[in-house]
């Protein structure tokens, strides 16, 4: 039995997250209909047969938790467009051109996503899809996650061990000094930060340190595709 109800337009994405106290915000009216367009409400016997109760609010909560949300093509298109831009914004915020270290504008990322024919997946979060987009765009344009800038210090006696380990982790060396202790400025992928930190502490038995200089190392100005 399919019994429709009327939902408030702005709260359609995840109605199952709402409770009884939110019903006035989620529903235009806490009423179950047999036919919404004709304004015909469901019969009590049909409600009891389908839900085991005739309590309209209780039934609405059951439908919100277990029912299928139906949206018009126009509304679905609007939601997908908004998620498409949200994904592009996330990618633009996290990535740069690795050759110049300049960030891309959201507009450039959106055009690139269209060029690779990326289709938004409504069941996945924007963050999850942003990672997928980055992987796909790497075959289309120079793009990579913006690197973190770190300052690493270690006792002189541990220089060789620390340098060898950081080389294994493919850290990009920006500055190096020995006075007499080791001081390095590195660029690393955000995903390797914890391993760099743990490695330095392990190789120096806690005497070394890793300090975040910047979480996203970029040069001023936006990168444009020509």
Secondary structure, DSSP 8 states (H G I E B T S, - for coil): ---EEEE-GGG-TTGGG--GGGHHHHEEEEEEEEETTTTEE--HHHHHHHHS---HHHHHHHHHHHS-----HHHHHHHHHHHHHHHHHHHHHHEEETTTTEEE-HHHHHHHHHHTT----TTS-HHHHHHHHHHHHTTTS--EE--EEEEEEE-GGGHHHHHHHHHHTT-EEEEEEESSSEEEEEEE-GGGHHHHHHHHHHHTTT--EEEEEESS--EEEEE---
